[in-house]
Amino acid sequence: PALSFALRHRLITIGVALTFFIFALFLGSRIGSEFMPPLNEGTIMYMPVTDASISITRAKEILSKQDEIIKRFPEVESVVGKSGRAETPTDPSPVNMTETIINLKPTEQWRDGLTKDKLVSEMDAALQMPGVTNIWTQPIINRIDMLSTGIRTQVGIKVFGSDLKTLEEQSKAIANVVQGIPGAADVYPEQISGVPYLEIEPRPQDIARYGINIGDLQDVIETAIGGNNVTTTIEGRQRFPVRIRYARELRDTPEAIGRVLVSGTRGGGAQKSGMSVGTQAPGMNNSGGAQPPAMGGGIQVPLSQIADIRVVDGPTMISSENGLLRGLVLLNVRGRDVGSFIEEAKRAVASSVKLPAGYYLEWSGQYENQIRAKKRLQIVIPMALAVTFLLLYLTYKSWIEAAHVLLAVPFALTGGVFLVYLLGYNFSVAVWVGFIALFGTATQTGMVMVVYLEEAVERKRHELGGRLTREGLYEAVMEGALLRLRPKVMTVSTVVAGLIPIMWSTKTGAEVMKPLATPVLGGMVSSLLHVLIVTPVIFIWLREWEMRRQEKAVGVPATLGTLDRPAEQMSFLEAEEGLADEAAARKEEVSAGENEKVENGEPVKH
């Protein structure tokens, strides 16, 4: 009944189909975008960042306190954390950056109604500490992001320029703007300055007055404060360097460092003295002046008398990229898709932050991967459709027939978009892979339906003695579509039955498989309606258009079987139905009749 109604009211049928397609395009514009759906790894990575000047002792205290708080959650199996970096150049993490791996118990042992996002929110609230910025991610995706983009969060905003102070100011301004955008989480402008540096600046006039060489002065500072490795001790299979330098109490303050003695020649004489390192002995005059002559004619000069010693703020780490200094703002996105967040953040930053001349921004992180994937899909999907169309043309030898079959693709897209929107998924690489698989299946089922309709038309033409009327065409289309009904329903039912377990799955990996299966599931349903109803309507329209074209060419009422015209004027559709062979047979019959009349002496009219 539905097909009969559609064939009688074709404009309404096509109008409804187009309406659903346009509405699907509207819904598609409301769907967000992301690179890949977040995969539940079963493990959480907690990466808090503290002040850049934090000491190792204080970092250890904070790490222990954080691990203690995390272990209180009943869903946590174990906690392992570290601050700073190991003795390896592959992980250059500063002391103020902590990495904590939180292994979770199976979800069956969690509290009722608790999800991973809610658990992270609870942990984040419990771990709020002064001077600590919390960053939450997962171990695998964190390593992938850092290796591919150098960013340890979902989104990174790189600020390029030539001055570290300006970069830090601009990074903080950008972070303040982004912080107010819905969905922003774990916003942290990478700290560029704030680490105390001990700066020792020699005074050339004083150095020359005491006859001290600048190289010897640097050797004294290096040995007394930094220390030198003098030997190596071996214990079993381990080697330990032995370093010699001043005791801690003689070098732990600028004042103590200022009392370090440097050997020089009195009055800058030509004879170079042997350099020595030492401090004033107890009871000696600490006025800071030059000491009595040492053996060999040298003197002992306190470091404070020949150099300015002060503590200044400096950069924690100098990052550069593409030949320019780089600042960085790190953030995650929660509660919305990354694509729409980035677009809103770009507009907000552009309107609120004015970068100086020579400074510019780059958006990185997973968004960078998303842009690369989007550009590739913009090439891959049109190419796949173009190849499909070419194969259809080579099959049917007609652009119209190829386009007719390919119409199954946009109508299959309709159902896929509807279901993606209803389930709240975002467009991602996984979703588009599902759509590509759907396009191939929809095209295949459309081809099969056209084959069934063509065979039904051919059978009806033979039943009517080679001349198919419009009424016969209608009956043939009904017959062919009904023959295809059961196989098509069985195909869709099989696909749906195979995808339902994926849609109900909650195990690891389901976060990626569900978005992949969703467009296939929704598209198969809309493809079923299109192939069984819309395809026959378009098919009968094309055949009737072919019949009208015959009537216009011949000048008499034509049917799909009227061949009273030269073979070179025949359309492809006629030839496809075997009418060319029938025309040749009829011409042979006419020719044989004329020859018979000539032999009998009868006149032949032309």
Secondary structure, 3 states (H helix, E strand, C coil): CHHHHHHHCHHHHHHHHHHHHHHHHHHHHHCCECCCCCCCCCEEEECCECCCCCCHHHHHHHHHHHHHHHHCCCCEEEEEEEECCCCCCCCCCCCCEEEEEEEECCHHHCCCCCCHHHHHHHHHHHCCCCCCECCEECHHHHHHHHHHCCCCCCEEEEEEECCHHHHHHHHHHHHHHHHCCCCEEEEEECCCEEEEEEEEEECHHHHHHCCCCHHHHHHHHHHHHHCEEEEEEEECCEEEEEEECCCHHHCCCHHHHHCCEEEEEHHHCCCCCCCCEECCCCCCCCCCCCCCCCHHHEEEEEHHHCEEEEEEEEECCCCEECCEEEEEEEEEECCCCHHHHHHHHHHHHHHHCCCCCCCEEEEEEHHHHHHHHHHHHHHHHHHHHHHHHHHHHHHHCCHHHHHHHHCHHHHHHHHHHHHHHHCCCCECHHHHHHHHHHHHHHHHHHHHHHHHHHHHHHHHHHHCCCCECHHHHHHHHHHHHHHHHHHHHHHHHHHHHHHHHHHHCCCCCHHHHHHHHHHHHHHHHHHHHHHHHHHHHHHHHHHHHHHHHHHHHHCCCCCECCCCCCHHHCCHHHHHCCHHHHHHHHHHHHHHHHHHHHHCCCCCCC
